[in-house]
């Protein structure tokens, strides 16, 4: 049974009628032979939006990140990544397991940055005892927070000065772009490559695009095949991605506004310890609240919640409307007013 209101993640979005029609009408061919015109259009369109030379469609952002890391690094190489970044903590250790690439995790500050001095110290000297440090990867947004623009420029320049490539896990980079009134190409410009997830706030049912220089994308294409990501008539899925990019980017502001409203509403219930909304996410630090009981109470009223990075997390998305926010208000009044 589909819950009435699902705040667990923006991954739970369902295709709109317009998106479904675009999928049904999509012109298709064999994408492994580069003969699917809709997929080709999505790839070139995304590359242009992100200011990159080429793009490559993937089943998921996890696979796009993995292929990207493997394209940048060889066996026995190393990539620097945040300790709580998705590409390190939440993607099954794929780079190590499947790519024989050593991660060098470093602590993330609350806003998602990695200390520049820590990055410098982590870069290995040219010594045969050490793995070769090849890549710095950052995530934007991070726990719903856009990375500070000045920091991104400094971190990527630091990486380049040491001969490292850079990759952006941009699963929610469109949220970052909208929140900072920036072009997506500006968010991605300092990075050699970037991944963009289409199935979160953008509302497509599946898919991601990896973008970067043509030769790097070509290497990633070979790796995608190795990982089992070579698909056939993908135009049906790519059409959803095109629809998402054409219709669902600017509307992310609605998600951000509703997250702001949710955060403000939670202030009426201080025991929940609601943080300020960052793009489309609100994190709670509850004090003295039986959260399993609270979650069960909400679930009985058709409101589903989840956790992210160890804290209760509420995520707004295109299937969350104004009435959904009001239903949470009513439920909280009922629960905490008992």
HELIX and SHEET records of a PDB file:
HELIX    1   1 UNK A   10  UNK A   12  5                                   3    
HELIX    2   2 UNK A   17  UNK A   24  1                                   8    
HELIX    3   3 UNK A   31  UNK A   33  5                                   3    
HELIX    4   4 UNK A   37  UNK A   50  1                                  14    
HELIX    5   5 UNK A   61  UNK A   72  1                                  12    
HELIX    6   6 UNK A   86  UNK A   89  1                                   4    
HELIX    7   7 UNK A   94  UNK A   99  1                                   6    
HELIX    8   8 UNK A  116  UNK A  122  1                                   7    
HELIX    9   9 UNK A  149  UNK A  161  1                                  13    
HELIX   10  10 UNK A  173  UNK A  179  1                                   7    
HELIX   11  11 UNK A  184  UNK A  188  1                                   5    
HELIX   12  12 UNK A  214  UNK A  226  1                                  13    
HELIX   13  13 UNK A  235  UNK A  247  1                                  13    
HELIX   14  14 UNK A  252  UNK A  266  1                                  15    
HELIX   15  15 UNK A  270  UNK A  272  5                                   3    
HELIX   16  16 UNK A  291  UNK A  300  1                                  10    
HELIX   17  17 UNK A  322  UNK A  336  1                                  15    
SHEET    1   A 2 UNK A   5  UNK A   6  0                                        
SHEET    2   A 2 UNK A 303  UNK A 304  1                                        
SHEET    1   B 7 UNK A  54  UNK A  58  0                                        
SHEET    2   B 7 UNK A 208  UNK A 212 -1                                        
SHEET    3   B 7 UNK A 193  UNK A 197 -1                                        
SHEET    4   B 7 UNK A 165  UNK A 169  1                                        
SHEET    5   B 7 UNK A 132  UNK A 139  1                                        
SHEET    6   B 7 UNK A  77  UNK A  82  1                                        
SHEET    7   B 7 UNK A 102  UNK A 106  1                                        
SHEET    1   C 3 UNK A 281  UNK A 283  0                                        
SHEET    2   C 3 UNK A 311  UNK A 315 -1                                        
SHEET    3   C 3 UNK A 306  UNK A 308 -1                                        
END                                                                             
